[in-house]
Amino acid sequence: MISARHLGLTVKGTSGGEELLLCPWHSDTTPSAWFNPRRGLFYCAVCHLGLNVKQLALKLNVPLEEVEYYSASEAVEEYNL
């Protein structure tokens, strides 16, 4: 299972199995985004940006090999609002 930390994101806590994050695309002082490691989904409530883990890795310029290493046996879900 991949964590948001593996992608270089700042995890500020957890809630219900989701990691609470500072969004890297706007100025955040309190977490406005979350990442579900089990499902591999990211969402920011301020940017209204929803991405699956592969889309998130590409946007963060993280090599997909790193994502595949942590989630080799897991299916990547599509993000649907």
Order of alpha helices (4+ residues) and beta strands (2+ residues): beta-beta-beta-beta-beta-alpha-alpha
